[in-house]
Amino acid sequence: MTRYMTDRGQQTQYAMNNENDTIIALATPPGVGAIAVIRLSGPSAIDRIDQVFHGKNLADQDSHTLHFGTLRQEGKIIDEVLVSIFKAPRSYTKENVVEISCHGSPYIVKEIIKVMLAVGVRLAKPGEFTQRAFLNGQLDLAQAEAVADLINSDSAASHEAAMNQMRGGFSAQVKQLREELIHFASMIELELDFGEEDVEFADRAALEKLINDLLKVIKALVSSFDLGNVIKNGVPTVIAGKPNAGKSTLLNALLNEEKAIVSDIAGTTRDFIEDEINIGGVTFRFIDTAGLRETTDKIEAIGVERTQEQMKKASLIIYMIDLAHDTVVELHRDINKLENLGIPFIVVGNKIDQAQEDLKAQVEKINGSVLISADQKQNLEALKDRVLEIVHLDNFKTGDTIVTNIRHYDNLLKTQNALQDVLNGLDNNITGDFLAMDIRQALHYLGEITGEITTDDLLANIFSKFCIGK
């Protein structure tokens, strides 16, 4: 399929392959369950199900109704089902949509899909239902992408961000920016039509003010991406420190399960162990690593090397200090190494119940440090609070527009650069044709975000990442 849009108007042309196909896919996760839902969409969806459904004539029924009956193949009952009918355009795809609720046996699901294929439907491609919703104007492209984010959301914050985008919060801001810019673009384009008469329809001072106002909004959206990326993808957090500092004990305490082996023998952890923990609505991927020390043990040395690699890739490091056995000299040496990494870190003094007072006092002087007992689960809430402070979740408020998608972020950066070129052009009194080029570039990048301007490759890349059935 191809979608075209001119830069100077709202005319859109679609060339869609197989637009009259009726598609089918399992909409619920595969495997055994109480029920499964099989979805169909397309002009003939209701007619096709009528060919195998025994109960009411579904084509005669109202939209948004449920009907009990049996699905049969050559007189043989496959299953007793509930069929939901959504008639165009009052459906997710704006086409006729049918949802079959059947018993959740993989055999039954396979047989139902097989009998539907036999009457002329075809298997849906990944994301094809949502792609049809986009192409039929039910959703814009940013909203369609938010559908996938919503399905994959695993925390309150990622759910909130995806829901806001799916309901059009981000799209509304982008469209408003674009509409304000289109007005001036049309004025400058009009000047080009009267080039020989040397007239100005676009007030340059008003254009400069508009560009500056747009840049403020775009810069705020660009700045939100760091937080949005944390909300969407979680925070890779490495727990590091010397052997026996209590790293594995801390991981187990945070998880409330014996995930990592804990032993008094130094060097027990030879490789990294990781698991996800939800703290305050944010997903943290905690990674317990091998203890950092010089060693002649080849296997342990590989573990130490992997720890150092994980620390370089982390978004946050929790560095464990053994308050019972480490020294002040070692503490300051380790802090210097952490600072040189340039990655946010929290110094955690462990074994507070066995602490050396001089070392404890030095740890307390470090900004943002936390004293805990991982074994006794003491002060873990204080550590969690500190972890949340580091990711600045307090900047995220319900209803805020947060950029969570790398494609949107990239297009906003390109828009920002194009608008800066417009400002530079105004400062240098360049002619309207060059101004128009830069404004058109900005409009193009904004249009790509919401799908007002798309290509085959872009759509294929986006929707191929969706699950089949959505």
Protein Blocks (a to p, Z undefined) as FASTA:
>chain_A
ZZdddfkbcbdcdddehklbccdddfbdedddfbdcdddedjklmmmmmmmpgcddfklp
cehiacdddddeehiafbdcdddddddfbbfkopacddddddfbfklmmmmmmmmmmnop
acddehklmmmmmmnopacfklmmmmmmmmmpcbfklmmmmmmmmnommmmmmmmmmmmm
mmmmmmmmmmmmmmmnopafbdfklmmmmmmmmmmmmmmmmmmmmmmmmmmnopaddded
dehiommmmmmmmnopafbccdfbghklmbdcdddddeehiacdddddddddddfbfklm
mmmmmmmmmmmmpmbdcddddfklmcfklmmmmmmmmmmnopacddddehkllccfklmm
mmmmpghiacddfklopoklmmmmmmmmmnommmpcghiacdfbfklmmmmmmmmmmmmm
mmmmmmnopafklmmmmmmmmmmmmmmmnopaccfklmmmmmmmpcehZZ
